[in-house]
Each structure stands twice: as C-alpha cells, then as structure tokens.
Amino acid sequence: MPTREQRLSEFSTDAPAGSGPYELLCEDKSGTYVLPYPCSFSEGRWLNARSGEQIDAAVIGWRAF
C-alpha cells in the first residue's frame, strides 16, 4: 500500500490555475483516496464537475483528470 507521501507526490498541492477537470486526492481518518469523478475549481471551492455540488472532503492534492 502506498504511503501518504507517495500518493501525494503524484498530485499538485498548489492552487489550480484553471477550472479543470481535475482528479482529487482526499484524506480522512482512514487514509487517502481519489474521488471517482471529475472535479472543478471555482471561486476557491472544489466542485463535482458533473453535478456542480461542492466537495465535502479534505482535498490534499489534485491533477488533471
């Protein structure tokens, strides 16, 4: 199983320059996970690119979807 640092090294942690779509790396008390759907970034918030709903998770990294 990859460590947190190994997973995070595959993602950017800087603020994204565009709106996406992005693949998000999130973290909870159990570890890290990737959301299975494309996301976008708008007005400082992460959103589900399909539904427009705000992502209610601790986003720790992103990369192009």
Secondary structure, DSSP 8 states (H G I E B T S, - for coil): ---HHHHHTTSB-S--SS---EEEEEEETTEEEE-SS-EEEETTEEEETTT--B--SEEEEEEE-
